[in-house]
Amino acid sequence: SLGVFPPGRIRSHLDRRQLCFSVHAHLLPYLEEVPVYNAINFEAGADTGLENSTARERMLAVFLCPSDTHFSIQGRDAVHDYNMNTGTEYGVVRCDGIFFENSSLRMRDIADGSSRTVAMSETFQSDFNPMNDVILTPGNDNKTTAPPLTDYETQCFVTNNRITDRGSRWMYAAPGHSMYNHRRPPNDPGVDCRGGLPHHIALNALADNLTLDVAARSKHPGGVHALFCDGSVRFVGSSIDRAVWRALGSRNGQEPVSGAEF
């Protein structure tokens, strides 16, 4: 045992070589998927390229929810339904969740308690409904210009540019692909939003801007399943109080949370 949670997002901080592997890739040996793990070249990019196409295109039952549809939406790349919690902040670096950029948390780092902190929850894949895509910050062309997300209310509108690949590429650490946070409750009616660039070929300046406000979502009526850091899985209602949901999203906020609240 390594004694730490896997990193939420591997980033090299080298221009055009950010790598971008998710926690999902590191969990494979513990999910009886050693051959898929062995097919991954962790020195190449996670999101595109032939080096990792075998693993990237592998649909894995352990990452799929029966309530969702499961068709490829980016070439032959696999889709999935379970995202990692980055916390309650917009950024993906040094944030207060469990999985973030180059993270290496130990159980002792979860000051709020492992039974009161969410590690992962659900998502569903894009289905050609604009409200189910991920909105980009104003002016973000997903290529060379990518402002950070700093204020959801003034930046995130369904009329912005958007990406139609929510739930695609389980091995790729990016908002909407495999990252969500606890800023808004499960199945929030508002759009989900991303700033910056997550791509493995991104320049450092644009990768530094990587930010998100992406809610947990499912096609179950009434809420989402959440995997807590103690290994338990609980169903959390969409009507949960926002403050309680945020408390469950942070590892060290010292917020009092009762089991009766979720």
Secondary structure, 3 states (H helix, E strand, C coil): CCCCCCCCECCCCCCCCCCCEEHHHHHHHHHCCHHHHHCCCCCCCCCCCHHHHHHHCCCCHHHCCCCCCCCCCCCCCCECCEEEECCCCCECCCCCCCCCECCCCCHHHCCCCHHHCEEEEECCCCCCCHHHCEEECCCCCCCCCCCCCCCHHHHCCCCCCEECCCCECCCECCECCCEECCCCCCCCCCCEEEECCCCCCCCHHHHCCCEEECCCCCCCCCEEEEEECCCCEEEEECCCCHHHHHHHHCCCCCCCCCHHHC
